[in-house]
Amino acid sequence: MAPSAGPIDLSGAAWRKSTRSSAQGQNCVEVAAGLPGIVAVRDSKHPAGPPLIVGPRNWTAFIRAVKAGSSPGPAQETTL
């Protein structure tokens, strides 16, 4: 998929909080579902702030690396 020419519409995003977020609401990360071809990540303390937008392959590689206890290497995907 080619990079977007303009702002990405996140109005249809269904944000969910990480299961690793603290009960007090600190250090929370939210991930958006329902966005074809992209994964959006944001800081739940600043929901109006800019989200991090990544491609699904990079997101999957990141999650696998975190679960394996290692740091992911540089991204191989160059387009969303």
C-alpha positions as CSV (number, residue, x, y, z in Angstrom):
1,M,0.0,0.0,0.0
2,A,1.4,3.4,-0.9
3,P,1.7,6.1,1.8
4,S,-1.2,8.3,2.3
5,A,-1.2,11.7,0.6
6,G,-3.0,13.4,3.5
7,P,-4.0,13.0,7.1
8,I,-5.1,9.5,8.1
9,D,-8.8,9.4,9.2
10,L,-8.9,7.7,12.6
11,S,-12.5,8.5,13.4
12,G,-13.5,4.9,12.9
13,A,-10.7,3.6,15.1
14,A,-11.7,1.3,18.0
15,W,-8.9,2.0,20.6
16,R,-8.1,-0.6,23.2
17,K,-5.7,-0.3,26.1
18,S,-2.7,-2.6,26.5
19,T,-3.2,-5.4,28.9
20,R,0.1,-4.4,30.4
21,S,-1.1,-1.0,31.3
22,S,-1.2,-0.1,35.0
23,A,-4.5,-0.1,36.9
24,Q,-3.9,3.5,37.9
25,G,-3.9,4.6,34.3
26,Q,-0.2,5.5,34.1
27,N,2.1,4.3,31.3
28,C,-0.8,3.2,29.1
29,V,-0.6,2.4,25.4
30,E,-3.6,2.1,23.2
31,V,-3.8,0.4,19.9
32,A,-6.5,1.0,17.2
33,A,-8.4,-1.7,15.5
34,G,-10.5,-1.4,12.4
35,L,-8.0,0.6,10.3
36,P,-7.4,-1.2,7.0
37,G,-3.7,-1.6,6.2
38,I,-2.3,0.3,9.2
39,V,-1.9,0.0,12.9
40,A,-2.2,3.1,15.1
41,V,-0.7,3.4,18.5
42,R,-1.1,6.3,21.0
43,D,-0.4,7.3,24.6
44,S,-3.7,7.1,26.4
45,K,-2.8,10.0,28.6
46,H,-2.7,12.2,25.5
47,P,-5.4,10.8,23.2
48,A,-5.5,13.9,21.1
49,G,-1.8,13.8,20.5
50,P,-0.3,12.3,17.3
51,P,-0.5,8.6,17.0
52,L,2.3,6.4,15.8
53,I,1.2,4.8,12.5
54,V,2.9,1.5,11.4
55,G,2.3,-1.1,8.8
56,P,0.9,-4.5,9.9
57,R,4.1,-6.4,9.2
58,N,6.1,-4.1,11.4
59,W,3.6,-4.3,14.1
60,T,3.5,-8.1,14.0
61,A,7.3,-8.2,14.1
62,F,7.4,-5.8,17.1
63,I,4.8,-7.8,19.0
64,R,6.7,-11.1,18.4
65,A,10.0,-9.5,19.5
66,V,8.4,-8.1,22.7
67,K,6.9,-11.5,23.5
68,A,10.2,-13.2,22.9
69,G,11.9,-10.7,25.2
70,S,14.1,-9.2,22.6
71,S,14.4,-5.8,20.9
72,P,13.2,-5.6,17.3
73,G,15.7,-4.6,14.8
74,P,15.4,-1.9,12.2
75,A,12.1,-1.9,10.2
76,Q,12.2,-3.7,6.9
77,E,8.9,-2.3,5.7
78,T,9.3,1.1,4.0
79,T,5.7,1.8,3.1
80,L,2.4,1.5,4.9
